[in-house]
């Protein structure tokens, strides 16, 4: 069994890590203290095509595989 990430999975990991380091990490404490929903962050997640990742293309989703979903969730705390 091959446990290495594919090139696409590594690219998704890089984007998720950069987003988490640059966006969610910077705002997380402030959002928690203020008790507000991060609409601007969710909009950016949509631009990155991370929203709807669990759904197949046929249903308007991104059609990502389970490993890609786990890689994204690892960095974004989904």
mmCIF file of the N, C-alpha and C atoms, coordinates in Angstrom:
data_MODEL
# 
_entry.id   MODEL 
# 
loop_
_atom_site.group_PDB 
_atom_site.id 
_atom_site.type_symbol 
_atom_site.label_atom_id 
_atom_site.label_alt_id 
_atom_site.label_comp_id 
_atom_site.label_asym_id 
_atom_site.label_entity_id 
_atom_site.label_seq_id 
_atom_site.pdbx_PDB_ins_code 
_atom_site.Cartn_x 
_atom_site.Cartn_y 
_atom_site.Cartn_z 
_atom_site.occupancy 
_atom_site.B_iso_or_equiv 
_atom_site.pdbx_formal_charge 
_atom_site.auth_seq_id 
_atom_site.auth_comp_id 
_atom_site.auth_asym_id 
_atom_site.auth_atom_id 
_atom_site.pdbx_PDB_model_num 
ATOM 1   N N  . UNK A 1 1  ? 0.842   -1.176 0.000   1.00 0.00 ? 1  UNK A N  1 
ATOM 2   C CA . UNK A 1 1  ? 0.000   0.000  0.000   1.00 0.00 ? 1  UNK A CA 1 
ATOM 3   C C  . UNK A 1 1  ? 0.893   1.247  0.000   1.00 0.00 ? 1  UNK A C  1 
ATOM 4   N N  . UNK A 1 2  ? 0.541   2.203  -0.843  1.00 0.00 ? 2  UNK A N  1 
ATOM 5   C CA . UNK A 1 2  ? 1.325   3.431  -0.993  1.00 0.00 ? 2  UNK A CA 1 
ATOM 6   C C  . UNK A 1 2  ? 0.741   4.531  -0.117  1.00 0.00 ? 2  UNK A C  1 
ATOM 7   N N  . UNK A 1 3  ? 1.536   5.039  0.820   1.00 0.00 ? 3  UNK A N  1 
ATOM 8   C CA . UNK A 1 3  ? 1.064   6.073  1.730   1.00 0.00 ? 3  UNK A CA 1 
ATOM 9   C C  . UNK A 1 3  ? 1.595   7.460  1.366   1.00 0.00 ? 3  UNK A C  1 
ATOM 10  N N  . UNK A 1 4  ? 2.172   7.599  0.203   1.00 0.00 ? 4  UNK A N  1 
ATOM 11  C CA . UNK A 1 4  ? 2.676   8.889  -0.248  1.00 0.00 ? 4  UNK A CA 1 
ATOM 12  C C  . UNK A 1 4  ? 1.542   9.697  -0.865  1.00 0.00 ? 4  UNK A C  1 
ATOM 13  N N  . UNK A 1 5  ? 1.569   11.004 -0.636  1.00 0.00 ? 5  UNK A N  1 
ATOM 14  C CA . UNK A 1 5  ? 0.571   11.872 -1.248  1.00 0.00 ? 5  UNK A CA 1 
ATOM 15  C C  . UNK A 1 5  ? 0.878   12.056 -2.729  1.00 0.00 ? 5  UNK A C  1 
ATOM 16  N N  . UNK A 1 6  ? -0.173  12.174 -3.521  1.00 0.00 ? 6  UNK A N  1 
ATOM 17  C CA . UNK A 1 6  ? -0.005  12.459 -4.945  1.00 0.00 ? 6  UNK A CA 1 
ATOM 18  C C  . UNK A 1 6  ? 0.415   13.923 -5.106  1.00 0.00 ? 6  UNK A C  1 
ATOM 19  N N  . UNK A 1 7  ? 0.810   14.297 -6.305  1.00 0.00 ? 7  UNK A N  1 
ATOM 20  C CA . UNK A 1 7  ? 1.188   15.689 -6.563  1.00 0.00 ? 7  UNK A CA 1 
ATOM 21  C C  . UNK A 1 7  ? 0.018   16.624 -6.276  1.00 0.00 ? 7  UNK A C  1 
ATOM 22  N N  . UNK A 1 8  ? -1.186  16.233 -6.665  1.00 0.00 ? 8  UNK A N  1 
ATOM 23  C CA . UNK A 1 8  ? -2.376  17.060 -6.418  1.00 0.00 ? 8  UNK A CA 1 
ATOM 24  C C  . UNK A 1 8  ? -2.648  17.191 -4.921  1.00 0.00 ? 8  UNK A C  1 
ATOM 25  N N  . UNK A 1 9  ? -2.503  16.112 -4.191  1.00 0.00 ? 9  UNK A N  1 
ATOM 26  C CA . UNK A 1 9  ? -2.724  16.143 -2.747  1.00 0.00 ? 9  UNK A CA 1 
ATOM 27  C C  . UNK A 1 9  ? -1.687  17.013 -2.050  1.00 0.00 ? 9  UNK A C  1 
ATOM 28  N N  . UNK A 1 10 ? -0.441  16.961 -2.505  1.00 0.00 ? 10 UNK A N  1 
ATOM 29  C CA . UNK A 1 10 ? 0.599   17.822 -1.932  1.00 0.00 ? 10 UNK A CA 1 
ATOM 30  C C  . UNK A 1 10 ? 0.316   19.297 -2.230  1.00 0.00 ? 10 UNK A C  1 
ATOM 31  N N  . UNK A 1 11 ? -0.189  19.577 -3.431  1.00 0.00 ? 11 UNK A N  1 
ATOM 32  C CA . UNK A 1 11 ? -0.527  20.961 -3.785  1.00 0.00 ? 11 UNK A CA 1 
ATOM 33  C C  . UNK A 1 11 ? -1.667  21.477 -2.911  1.00 0.00 ? 11 UNK A C  1 
ATOM 34  N N  . UNK A 1 12 ? -2.679  20.640 -2.678  1.00 0.00 ? 12 UNK A N  1 
ATOM 35  C CA . UNK A 1 12 ? -3.790  21.024 -1.812  1.00 0.00 ? 12 UNK A CA 1 
ATOM 36  C C  . UNK A 1 12 ? -3.291  21.247 -0.392  1.00 0.00 ? 12 UNK A C  1 
ATOM 37  N N  . UNK A 1 13 ? -2.396  20.392 0.068   1.00 0.00 ? 13 UNK A N  1 
ATOM 38  C CA . UNK A 1 13 ? -1.830  20.547 1.410   1.00 0.00 ? 13 UNK A CA 1 
ATOM 39  C C  . UNK A 1 13 ? -1.101  21.884 1.528   1.00 0.00 ? 13 UNK A C  1 
ATOM 40  N N  . UNK A 1 14 ? -0.326  22.250 0.522   1.00 0.00 ? 14 UNK A N  1 
ATOM 41  C CA . UNK A 1 14 ? 0.411   23.515 0.542   1.00 0.00 ? 14 UNK A CA 1 
ATOM 42  C C  . UNK A 1 14 ? -0.544  24.703 0.612   1.00 0.00 ? 14 UNK A C  1 
ATOM 43  N N  . UNK A 1 15 ? -1.586  24.691 -0.214  1.00 0.00 ? 15 UNK A N  1 
ATOM 44  C CA . UNK A 1 15 ? -2.550  25.792 -0.226  1.00 0.00 ? 15 UNK A CA 1 
ATOM 45  C C  . UNK A 1 15 ? -3.283  25.881 1.115   1.00 0.00 ? 15 UNK A C  1 
ATOM 46  N N  . UNK A 1 16 ? -3.723  24.743 1.649   1.00 0.00 ? 16 UNK A N  1 
ATOM 47  C CA . UNK A 1 16 ? -4.436  24.726 2.939   1.00 0.00 ? 16 UNK A CA 1 
ATOM 48  C C  . UNK A 1 16 ? -3.532  25.229 4.065   1.00 0.00 ? 16 UNK A C  1 
ATOM 49  N N  . UNK A 1 17 ? -2.277  24.801 4.055   1.00 0.00 ? 17 UNK A N  1 
ATOM 50  C CA . UNK A 1 17 ? -1.335  25.232 5.094   1.00 0.00 ? 17 UNK A CA 1 
ATOM 51  C C  . UNK A 1 17 ? -1.081  26.735 5.016   1.00 0.00 ? 17 UNK A C  1 
ATOM 52  N N  . UNK A 1 18 ? -0.865  27.239 3.816   1.00 0.00 ? 18 UNK A N  1 
ATOM 53  C CA . UNK A 1 18 ? -0.624  28.675 3.644   1.00 0.00 ? 18 UNK A CA 1 
ATOM 54  C C  . UNK A 1 18 ? -1.846  29.486 4.067   1.00 0.00 ? 18 UNK A C  1 
ATOM 55  N N  . UNK A 1 19 ? -3.028  28.994 3.713   1.00 0.00 ? 19 UNK A N  1 
ATOM 56  C CA . UNK A 1 19 ? -4.249  29.698 4.098   1.00 0.00 ? 19 UNK A CA 1 
ATOM 57  C C  . UNK A 1 19 ? -4.406  29.700 5.612   1.00 0.00 ? 19 UNK A C  1 
ATOM 58  N N  . UNK A 1 20 ? -4.210  28.547 6.217   1.00 0.00 ? 20 UNK A N  1 
ATOM 59  C CA . UNK A 1 20 ? -4.353  28.448 7.676   1.00 0.00 ? 20 UNK A CA 1 
ATOM 60  C C  . UNK A 1 20 ? -3.345  29.339 8.388   1.00 0.00 ? 20 UNK A C  1 
ATOM 61  N N  . UNK A 1 21 ? -2.116  29.346 7.926   1.00 0.00 ? 21 UNK A N  1 
ATOM 62  C CA . UNK A 1 21 ? -1.086  30.178 8.555   1.00 0.00 ? 21 UNK A CA 1 
ATOM 63  C C  . UNK A 1 21 ? -1.365  31.668 8.358   1.00 0.00 ? 21 UNK A C  1 
ATOM 64  N N  . UNK A 1 22 ? -1.856  32.021 7.178   1.00 0.00 ? 22 UNK A N  1 
ATOM 65  C CA . UNK A 1 22 ? -2.039  33.430 6.858   1.00 0.00 ? 22 UNK A CA 1 
ATOM 66  C C  . UNK A 1 22 ? -3.380  34.011 7.226   1.00 0.00 ? 22 UNK A C  1 
ATOM 67  N N  . UNK A 1 23 ? -4.416  33.216 7.255   1.00 0.00 ? 23 UNK A N  1 
ATOM 68  C CA . UNK A 1 23 ? -5.761  33.734 7.489   1.00 0.00 ? 23 UNK A CA 1 
ATOM 69  C C  . UNK A 1 23 ? -6.362  33.276 8.807   1.00 0.00 ? 23 UNK A C  1 
ATOM 70  N N  . UNK A 1 24 ? -6.603  31.997 8.938   1.00 0.00 ? 24 UNK A N  1 
ATOM 71  C CA . UNK A 1 24 ? -7.331  31.527 10.117  1.00 0.00 ? 24 UNK A CA 1 
ATOM 72  C C  . UNK A 1 24 ? -6.519  31.697 11.393  1.00 0.00 ? 24 UNK A C  1 
ATOM 73  N N  . UNK A 1 25 ? -5.233  31.454 11.345  1.00 0.00 ? 25 UNK A N  1 
ATOM 74  C CA . UNK A 1 25 ? -4.407  31.608 12.539  1.00 0.00 ? 25 UNK A CA 1 
ATOM 75  C C  . UNK A 1 25 ? -4.365  33.036 13.035  1.00 0.00 ? 25 UNK A C  1 
ATOM 76  N N  . UNK A 1 26 ? -4.366  33.952 12.123  1.00 0.00 ? 26 UNK A N  1 
ATOM 77  C CA . UNK A 1 26 ? -4.278  35.374 12.464  1.00 0.00 ? 26 UNK A CA 1 
ATOM 78  C C  . UNK A 1 26 ? -5.573  35.883 13.092  1.00 0.00 ? 26 UNK A C  1 
ATOM 79  N N  . UNK A 1 27 ? -6.705  35.326 12.696  1.00 0.00 ? 27 UNK A N  1 
ATOM 80  C CA . UNK A 1 27 ? -7.998  35.833 13.140  1.00 0.00 ? 27 UNK A CA 1 
ATOM 81  C C  . UNK A 1 27 ? -8.670  34.989 14.216  1.00 0.00 ? 27 UNK A C  1 
ATOM 82  N N  . UNK A 1 28 ? -8.225  33.782 14.448  1.00 0.00 ? 28 UNK A N  1 
ATOM 83  C CA . UNK A 1 28 ? -8.946  32.847 15.314  1.00 0.00 ? 28 UNK A CA 1 
ATOM 84  C C  . UNK A 1 28 ? -9.218  33.395 16.706  1.00 0.00 ? 28 UNK A C  1 
ATOM 85  N N  . UNK A 1 29 ? -8.219  33.915 17.372  1.00 0.00 ? 29 UNK A N  1 
ATOM 86  C CA . UNK A 1 29 ? -8.398  34.430 18.724  1.00 0.00 ? 29 UNK A CA 1 
ATOM 87  C C  . UNK A 1 29 ? -9.372  35.594 18.771  1.00 0.00 ? 29 UNK A C  1 
ATOM 88  N N  . UNK A 1 30 ? -9.235  36.492 17.827  1.00 0.00 ? 30 UNK A N  1 
ATOM 89  C CA . UNK A 1 30 ? -10.115 37.661 17.777  1.00 0.00 ? 30 UNK A CA 1 
ATOM 90  C C  . UNK A 1 30 ? -11.573 37.245 17.544  1.00 0.00 ? 30 UNK A C  1 
ATOM 91  N N  . UNK A 1 31 ? -11.780 36.325 16.631  1.00 0.00 ? 31 UNK A N  1 
ATOM 92  C CA . UNK A 1 31 ? -13.139 35.860 16.351  1.00 0.00 ? 31 UNK A CA 1 
ATOM 93  C C  . UNK A 1 31 ? -13.756 35.187 17.572  1.00 0.00 ? 31 UNK A C  1 
ATOM 94  N N  . UNK A 1 32 ? -12.960 34.400 18.277  1.00 0.00 ? 32 UNK A N  1 
ATOM 95  C CA . UNK A 1 32 ? -13.449 33.746 19.488  1.00 0.00 ? 32 UNK A CA 1 
ATOM 96  C C  . UNK A 1 32 ? -13.831 34.765 20.559  1.00 0.00 ? 32 UNK A C  1 
ATOM 97  N N  . UNK A 1 33 ? -12.970 35.752 20.771  1.00 0.00 ? 33 UNK A N  1 
ATOM 98  C CA . UNK A 1 33 ? -13.238 36.761 21.797  1.00 0.00 ? 33 UNK A CA 1 
ATOM 99  C C  . UNK A 1 33 ? -14.490 37.574 21.477  1.00 0.00 ? 33 UNK A C  1 
ATOM 100 N N  . UNK A 1 34 ? -14.647 37.909 20.196  1.00 0.00 ? 34 UNK A N  1 
ATOM 101 C CA . UNK A 1 34 ? -15.776 38.745 19.791  1.00 0.00 ? 34 UNK A CA 1 
ATOM 102 C C  . UNK A 1 34 ? -17.042 37.927 19.536  1.00 0.00 ? 34 UNK A C  1 
ATOM 103 N N  . UNK A 1 35 ? -16.903 36.617 19.424  1.00 0.00 ? 35 UNK A N  1 
ATOM 104 C CA . UNK A 1 35 ? -18.057 35.761 19.180  1.00 0.00 ? 35 UNK A CA 1 
ATOM 105 C C  . UNK A 1 35 ? -18.727 36.013 17.847  1.00 0.00 ? 35 UNK A C  1 
ATOM 106 N N  . UNK A 1 36 ? -17.925 36.308 16.830  1.00 0.00 ? 36 UNK A N  1 
ATOM 107 C CA . UNK A 1 36 ? -18.529 36.564 15.525  1.00 0.00 ? 36 UNK A CA 1 
ATOM 108 C C  . UNK A 1 36 ? -18.114 35.507 14.515  1.00 0.00 ? 36 UNK A C  1 
ATOM 109 N N  . UNK A 1 37 ? -18.957 35.338 13.519  1.00 0.00 ? 37 UNK A N  1 
ATOM 110 C CA . UNK A 1 37 ? -18.723 34.350 12.471  1.00 0.00 ? 37 UNK A CA 1 
ATOM 111 C C  . UNK A 1 37 ? -17.804 34.946 11.411  1.00 0.00 ? 37 UNK A C  1 
ATOM 112 N N  . UNK A 1 38 ? -16.822 34.179 10.933  1.00 0.00 ? 38 UNK A N  1 
ATOM 113 C CA . UNK A 1 38 ? -15.830 34.708 9.984   1.00 0.00 ? 38 UNK A CA 1 
ATOM 114 C C  . UNK A 1 38 ? -16.303 34.650 8.517   1.00 0.00 ? 38 UNK A C  1 
ATOM 115 N N  . UNK A 1 39 ? -17.277 35.466 8.174   1.00 0.00 ? 39 UNK A N  1 
ATOM 116 C CA . UNK A 1 39 ? -17.815 35.456 6.808   1.00 0.00 ? 39 UNK A CA 1 
ATOM 117 C C  . UNK A 1 39 ? -16.723 35.682 5.765   1.00 0.00 ? 39 UNK A C  1 
ATOM 118 N N  . UNK A 1 40 ? -15.792 36.569 6.062   1.00 0.00 ? 40 UNK A N  1 
ATOM 119 C CA . UNK A 1 40 ? -14.738 36.879 5.091   1.00 0.00 ? 40 UNK A CA 1 
ATOM 120 C C  . UNK A 1 40 ? -13.818 35.673 4.859   1.00 0.00 ? 40 UNK A C  1 
ATOM 121 N N  . UNK A 1 41 ? -13.583 34.905 5.907   1.00 0.00 ? 41 UNK A N  1 
ATOM 122 C CA . UNK A 1 41 ? -12.745 33.711 5.769   1.00 0.00 ? 41 UNK A CA 1 
ATOM 123 C C  . UNK A 1 41 ? -13.484 32.634 4.990   1.00 0.00 ? 41 UNK A C  1 
ATOM 124 N N  . UNK A 1 42 ? -14.763 32.468 5.259   1.00 0.00 ? 42 UNK A N  1 
ATOM 125 C CA . UNK A 1 42 ? -15.562 31.478 4.533   1.00 0.00 ? 42 UNK A CA 1 
ATOM 126 C C  . UNK A 1 42 ? -15.632 31.834 3.050   1.00 0.00 ? 42 UNK A C  1 
ATOM 127 N N  . UNK A 1 43 ? -15.743 33.115 2.735   1.00 0.00 ? 43 UNK A N  1 
ATOM 128 C CA . UNK A 1 43 ? -15.757 33.542 1.337   1.00 0.00 ? 43 UNK A CA 1 
ATOM 129 C C  . UNK A 1 43 ? -14.443 33.176 0.648   1.00 0.00 ? 43 UNK A C  1 
ATOM 130 N N  . UNK A 1 44 ? -13.335 33.369 1.341   1.00 0.00 ? 44 UNK A N  1 
ATOM 131 C CA . UNK A 1 44 ? -12.032 33.010 0.766   1.00 0.00 ? 44 UNK A CA 1 
ATOM 132 C C  . UNK A 1 44 ? -11.893 31.504 0.597   1.00 0.00 ? 44 UNK A C  1 
ATOM 133 N N  . UNK A 1 45 ? -12.459 30.734 1.540   1.00 0.00 ? 45 UNK A N  1 
ATOM 134 C CA . UNK A 1 45 ? -12.449 29.276 1.391   1.00 0.00 ? 45 UNK A CA 1 
ATOM 135 C C  . UNK A 1 45 ? -13.211 28.862 0.129   1.00 0.00 ? 45 UNK A C  1 
ATOM 136 N N  . UNK A 1 46 ? -14.292 29.565 -0.155  1.00 0.00 ? 46 UNK A N  1 
ATOM 137 C CA . UNK A 1 46 ? -15.040 29.300 -1.383  1.00 0.00 ? 46 UNK A CA 1 
ATOM 138 C C  . UNK A 1 46 ? -14.214 29.596 -2.624  1.00 0.00 ? 46 UNK A C  1 
ATOM 139 N N  . UNK A 1 47 ? -13.465 30.695 -2.586  1.00 0.00 ? 47 UNK A N  1 
ATOM 140 C CA . UNK A 1 47 ? -12.590 31.040 -3.707  1.00 0.00 ? 47 UNK A CA 1 
ATOM 141 C C  . UNK A 1 47 ? -11.528 29.964 -3.938  1.00 0.00 ? 47 UNK A C  1 
ATOM 142 N N  . UNK A 1 48 ? -11.070 29.357 -2.847  1.00 0.00 ? 48 UNK A N  1 
ATOM 143 C CA . UNK A 1 48 ? -10.069 28.285 -2.951  1.00 0.00 ? 48 UNK A CA 1 
ATOM 144 C C  . UNK A 1 48 ? -10.694 26.947 -3.338  1.00 0.00 ? 48 UNK A C  1 
ATOM 145 N N  . UNK A 1 49 ? -12.013 26.916 -3.422  1.00 0.00 ? 49 UNK A N  1 
ATOM 146 C CA . UNK A 1 49 ? -12.778 25.720 -3.779  1.00 0.00 ? 49 UNK A CA 1 
ATOM 147 C C  . UNK A 1 49 ? -12.715 24.658 -2.682  1.00 0.00 ? 49 UNK A C  1 
ATOM 148 N N  . UNK A 1 50 ? -12.576 25.104 -1.436  1.00 0.00 ? 50 UNK A N  1 
ATOM 149 C CA . UNK A 1 50 ? -12.584 24.190 -0.299  1.00 0.00 ? 50 UNK A CA 1 
ATOM 150 C C  . UNK A 1 50 ? -13.991 23.991 0.256   1.00 0.00 ? 50 UNK A C  1 
ATOM 151 N N  . UNK A 1 51 ? -14.942 24.798 -0.179  1.00 0.00 ? 51 UNK A N  1 
ATOM 152 C CA . UNK A 1 51 ? -16.323 24.621 0.250   1.00 0.00 ? 51 UNK A CA 1 
ATOM 153 C C  . UNK A 1 51 ? -16.979 23.607 -0.692  1.00 0.00 ? 51 UNK A C  1 
ATOM 154 N N  . UNK A 1 52 ? -17.760 22.720 -0.146  1.00 0.00 ? 52 UNK A N  1 
ATOM 155 C CA . UNK A 1 52 ? -18.419 21.714 -0.970  1.00 0.00 ? 52 UNK A CA 1 
ATOM 156 C C  . UNK A 1 52 ? -17.508 20.584 -1.388  1.00 0.00 ? 52 UNK A C  1 
ATOM 157 N N  . UNK A 1 53 ? -16.355 20.487 -0.729  1.00 0.00 ? 53 UNK A N  1 
ATOM 158 C CA . UNK A 1 53 ? -15.379 19.472 -1.135  1.00 0.00 ? 53 UNK A CA 1 
ATOM 159 C C  . UNK A 1 53 ? -15.889 18.060 -0.917  1.00 0.00 ? 53 UNK A C  1 
ATOM 160 N N  . UNK A 1 54 ? -16.850 17.875 -0.021  1.00 0.00 ? 54 UNK A N  1 
ATOM 161 C CA . UNK A 1 54 ? -17.346 16.537 0.296   1.00 0.00 ? 54 UNK A CA 1 
ATOM 162 C C  . UNK A 1 54 ? -18.351 16.016 -0.735  1.00 0.00 ? 54 UNK A C  1 
ATOM 163 N N  . UNK A 1 55 ? -18.816 16.891 -1.606  1.00 0.00 ? 55 UNK A N  1 
ATOM 164 C CA . UNK A 1 55 ? -19.850 16.500 -2.551  1.00 0.00 ? 55 UNK A CA 1 
ATOM 165 C C  . UNK A 1 55 ? -19.276 16.265 -3.936  1.00 0.00 ? 55 UNK A C  1 
ATOM 166 N N  . UNK A 1 56 ? -19.855 15.342 -4.637  1.00 0.00 ? 56 UNK A N  1 
ATOM 167 C CA . UNK A 1 56 ? -19.426 14.985 -5.982  1.00 0.00 ? 56 UNK A CA 1 
ATOM 168 C C  . UNK A 1 56 ? -19.747 16.114 -6.964  1.00 0.00 ? 56 UNK A C  1 
ATOM 169 N N  . UNK A 1 57 ? -19.004 16.151 -8.071  1.00 0.00 ? 57 UNK A N  1 
ATOM 170 C CA . UNK A 1 57 ? -19.224 17.147 -9.114  1.00 0.00 ? 57 UNK A CA 1 
ATOM 171 C C  . UNK A 1 57 ? -20.680 17.136 -9.584  1.00 0.00 ? 57 UNK A C  1 
ATOM 172 N N  . UNK A 1 58 ? -21.268 15.952 -9.660  1.00 0.00 ? 58 UNK A N  1 
ATOM 173 C CA . UNK A 1 58 ? -22.648 15.817 -10.150 1.00 0.00 ? 58 UNK A CA 1 
ATOM 174 C C  . UNK A 1 58 ? -23.646 16.576 -9.290  1.00 0.00 ? 58 UNK A C  1 
ATOM 175 N N  . UNK A 1 59 ? -23.280 16.861 -8.058  1.00 0.00 ? 59 UNK A N  1 
ATOM 176 C CA . UNK A 1 59 ? -24.167 17.541 -7.125  1.00 0.00 ? 59 UNK A CA 1 
ATOM 177 C C  . UNK A 1 59 ? -23.676 18.951 -6.791  1.00 0.00 ? 59 UNK A C  1 
ATOM 178 N N  . UNK A 1 60 ? -22.794 19.493 -7.604  1.00 0.00 ? 60 UNK A N  1 
ATOM 179 C CA . UNK A 1 60 ? -22.314 20.855 -7.417  1.00 0.00 ? 60 UNK A CA 1 
ATOM 180 C C  . UNK A 1 60 ? -21.140 21.009 -6.469  1.00 0.00 ? 60 UNK A C  1 
ATOM 181 N N  . UNK A 1 61 ? -20.535 19.897 -6.072  1.00 0.00 ? 61 UNK A N  1 
ATOM 182 C CA . UNK A 1 61 ? -19.402 19.946 -5.160  1.00 0.00 ? 61 UNK A CA 1 
ATOM 183 C C  . UNK A 1 61 ? -18.079 19.945 -5.885  1.00 0.00 ? 61 UNK A C  1 
ATOM 184 N N  . UNK A 1 62 ? -17.031 19.727 -5.137  1.00 0.00 ? 62 UNK A N  1 
ATOM 185 C CA . UNK A 1 62 ? -15.677 19.731 -5.690  1.00 0.00 ? 62 UNK A CA 1 
ATOM 186 C C  . UNK A 1 62 ? -15.177 18.344 -6.055  1.00 0.00 ? 62 UNK A C  1 
ATOM 187 N N  . UNK A 1 63 ? -15.807 17.321 -5.512  1.00 0.00 ? 63 UNK A N  1 
ATOM 188 C CA . UNK A 1 63 ? -15.428 15.965 -5.859  1.00 0.00 ? 63 UNK A CA 1 
ATOM 189 C C  . UNK A 1 63 ? -14.059 15.542 -5.358  1.00 0.00 ? 63 UNK A C  1 
ATOM 190 N N  . UNK A 1 64 ? -13.623 16.082 -4.237  1.00 0.00 ? 64 UNK A N  1 
ATOM 191 C CA . UNK A 1 64 ? -12.320 15.699 -3.713  1.00 0.00 ? 64 UNK A CA 1 
ATOM 192 C C  . UNK A 1 64 ? -12.383 14.301 -3.105  1.00 0.00 ? 64 UNK A C  1 
ATOM 193 N N  . UNK A 1 65 ? -11.249 13.632 -3.102  1.00 0.00 ? 65 UNK A N  1 
ATOM 194 C CA . UNK A 1 65 ? -11.218 12.302 -2.502  1.00 0.00 ? 65 UNK A CA 1 
ATOM 195 C C  . UNK A 1 65 ? -11.029 12.420 -0.990  1.00 0.00 ? 65 UNK A C  1 
ATOM 196 N N  . UNK A 1 66 ? -11.110 11.293 -0.313  1.00 0.00 ? 66 UNK A N  1 
ATOM 197 C CA . UNK A 1 66 ? -11.047 11.294 1.149   1.00 0.00 ? 66 UNK A CA 1 
ATOM 198 C C  . UNK A 1 66 ? -9.715  11.813 1.675   1.00 0.00 ? 66 UNK A C  1 
ATOM 199 N N  . UNK A 1 67 ? -8.635  11.471 1.003   1.00 0.00 ? 67 UNK A N  1 
ATOM 200 C CA . UNK A 1 67 ? -7.320  11.932 1.456   1.00 0.00 ? 67 UNK A CA 1 
ATOM 201 C C  . UNK A 1 67 ? -7.218  13.450 1.319   1.00 0.00 ? 67 UNK A C  1 
ATOM 202 N N  . UNK A 1 68 ? -7.694  13.995 0.218   1.00 0.00 ? 68 UNK A N  1 
ATOM 203 C CA . UNK A 1 68 ? -7.678  15.443 0.037   1.00 0.00 ? 68 UNK A CA 1 
ATOM 204 C C  . UNK A 1 68 ? -8.503  16.128 1.124   1.00 0.00 ? 68 UNK A C  1 
ATOM 205 N N  . UNK A 1 69 ? -9.658  15.559 1.450   1.00 0.00 ? 69 UNK A N  1 
ATOM 206 C CA . UNK A 1 69 ? -10.502 16.130 2.499   1.00 0.00 ? 69 UNK A CA 1 
ATOM 207 C C  . UNK A 1 69 ? -9.789  16.117 3.845   1.00 0.00 ? 69 UNK A C  1 
ATOM 208 N N  . UNK A 1 70 ? -9.102  15.034 4.143   1.00 0.00 ? 70 UNK A N  1 
ATOM 209 C CA . UNK A 1 70 ? -8.368  14.945 5.408   1.00 0.00 ? 70 UNK A CA 1 
ATOM 210 C C  . UNK A 1 70 ? -7.208  15.927 5.464   1.00 0.00 ? 70 UNK A C  1 
ATOM 211 N N  . UNK A 1 71 ? -6.525  16.106 4.341   1.00 0.00 ? 71 UNK A N  1 
ATOM 212 C CA . UNK A 1 71 ? -5.407  17.054 4.289   1.00 0.00 ? 71 UNK A CA 1 
ATOM 213 C C  . UNK A 1 71 ? -5.925  18.468 4.561   1.00 0.00 ? 71 UNK A C  1 
ATOM 214 N N  . UNK A 1 72 ? -7.031  18.823 3.946   1.00 0.00 ? 72 UNK A N  1 
ATOM 215 C CA . UNK A 1 72 ? -7.616  20.154 4.149   1.00 0.00 ? 72 UNK A CA 1 
ATOM 216 C C  . UNK A 1 72 ? -8.078  20.305 5.597   1.00 0.00 ? 72 UNK A C  1 
ATOM 217 N N  . UNK A 1 73 ? -8.764  19.307 6.113   1.00 0.00 ? 73 UNK A N  1 
ATOM 218 C CA . UNK A 1 73 ? -9.274  19.361 7.479   1.00 0.00 ? 73 UNK A CA 1 
ATOM 219 C C  . UNK A 1 73 ? -8.138  19.465 8.495   1.00 0.00 ? 73 UNK A C  1 
ATOM 220 N N  . UNK A 1 74 ? -7.027  18.849 8.211   1.00 0.00 ? 74 UNK A N  1 
ATOM 221 C CA . UNK A 1 74 ? -5.869  18.885 9.116   1.00 0.00 ? 74 UNK A CA 1 
ATOM 222 C C  . UNK A 1 74 ? -5.414  20.315 9.362   1.00 0.00 ? 74 UNK A C  1 
ATOM 223 N N  . UNK A 1 75 ? -5.400  21.124 8.323   1.00 0.00 ? 75 UNK A N  1 
ATOM 224 C CA . UNK A 1 75 ? -4.894  22.485 8.444   1.00 0.00 ? 75 UNK A CA 1 
ATOM 225 C C  . UNK A 1 75 ? -5.976  23.497 8.791   1.00 0.00 ? 75 UNK A C  1 
ATOM 226 N N  . UNK A 1 76 ? -7.207  23.222 8.404   1.00 0.00 ? 76 UNK A N  1 
ATOM 227 C CA . UNK A 1 76 ? -8.261  24.205 8.613   1.00 0.00 ? 76 UNK A CA 1 
ATOM 228 C C  . UNK A 1 76 ? -9.155  23.880 9.794   1.00 0.00 ? 76 UNK A C  1 
ATOM 229 N N  . UNK A 1 77 ? -8.923  22.754 10.439  1.00 0.00 ? 77 UNK A N  1 
ATOM 230 C CA . UNK A 1 77 ? -9.704  22.402 11.613  1.00 0.00 ? 77 UNK A CA 1 
ATOM 231 C C  . UNK A 1 77 ? -11.165 22.153 11.315  1.00 0.00 ? 77 UNK A C  1 
ATOM 232 N N  . UNK A 1 78 ? -11.446 21.648 10.139  1.00 0.00 ? 78 UNK A N  1 
ATOM 233 C CA . UNK A 1 78 ? -12.851 21.388 9.739   1.00 0.00 ? 78 UNK A CA 1 
ATOM 234 C C  . UNK A 1 78 ? -13.430 20.233 10.524  1.00 0.00 ? 78 UNK A C  1 
# 
